[in-house]
Amino acid sequence: MIRIGYRSLPQHGDWRDMREAWVEAERLGVETLWTWDHFFPLRGDPDGKHFECWTVLAALAEATEHAELGALVTCNSYRNPNLLADMARTVDHISGGRLIFGIGAGWFERDYEAYGYEFGTVGDRLRALDRDLPVIKERWRVLNPPPTRRIPICIGGRGEKVTLRITAQHADIWHGFGDVDTMRHLNDVLDGWCEKLGRDPAEIERCTSIGAETFENIDAYVDAGCTQFVVSADGPDYDLGLLRDVLAWRNQLT
């Protein structure tokens, strides 16, 4: 099954416009709605408008009705894992059980420096992710009230030795990125980790971002193993044109 997502990025725009884009994307028929977890814009004016991830997610959960929603992806280093688990459980309830818990090791050094987090090394951040995911799952187990469902976990990243091993252990969705050959290779690596760890690789949905320049190759991405495609849009306009094209392509398949 092919699923389509829309990520309305909390940069360079206003909340009302971002909210309206999500609501319209849901009306158009997306299965997933996303934001990201940064403190500054990654494109355009580096000091432009920007909003925080999890408060946005709570509002998104209240503004929408059907689509699953989440961060693509949360930076594990920015919040205590027990607190993050509690935040996720709360958004899960606000959404009526639609939260996807997207998480990754983090990479954007400016966020760390400006907000007083230890940046460390890639290895440090991956070890922290490996350590904290079981803590998050355990906190979900003991919270009162508990999550409304077993919250699906989406892990973002493409490190072959560690990230994809953690994905095989914990994830229901993997979000990777790259050209068709790269995604085919990474899907094969993830399948290999699943085999080593005794996990059925079919249990992990394969997700990637799709832009105007890669949309023409979307059938090749499907052939490479991808089954969820996420269209992203910046403020201030939060354009839905590409999303409509991708949904039309999906609808032709079905």
Number of C-alpha atoms within 10 A of each C-alpha: 8 16 17 22 28 25 26 26 25 28 29 22 19 15 17 8 15 24 19 15 21 25 17 13 24 20 13 13 17 22 18 24 31 25 27 24 24 24 20 21 18 14 11 10 11 12 13 13 16 20 20 15 22 19 12 19 24 21 15 23 25 12 14 21 14 17 21 21 28 30 23 24 24 25 22 22 21 18 13 13 21 17 12 18 22 19 15 24 25 19 26 26 18 19 24 17 20 24 31 25 25 28 26 24 23 23 15 13 12 14 17 18 11 10 10 10 14 13 17 10 10 12 11 13 20 20 15 15 22 21 12 17 20 13 16 18 17 13 19 20 14 10 12 10 11 16 22 16 13 13 18 14 21 26 26 26 18 21 14 14 11 16 22 26 21 21 25 28 16 20 22 21 22 27 25 20 15 14 11 20 12 15 22 18 14 21 21 15 19 24 20 17 22 22 13 11 12 11 16 11 18 10 12 20 19 24 26 20 20 24 16 13 7 14 18 12 13 17 12 16 24 17 11 19 18 25 16 23 27 23 23 21 22 18 19 16 13 22 14 18 11 17 26 16 13 23 19 11 14 15 11 8 9 7
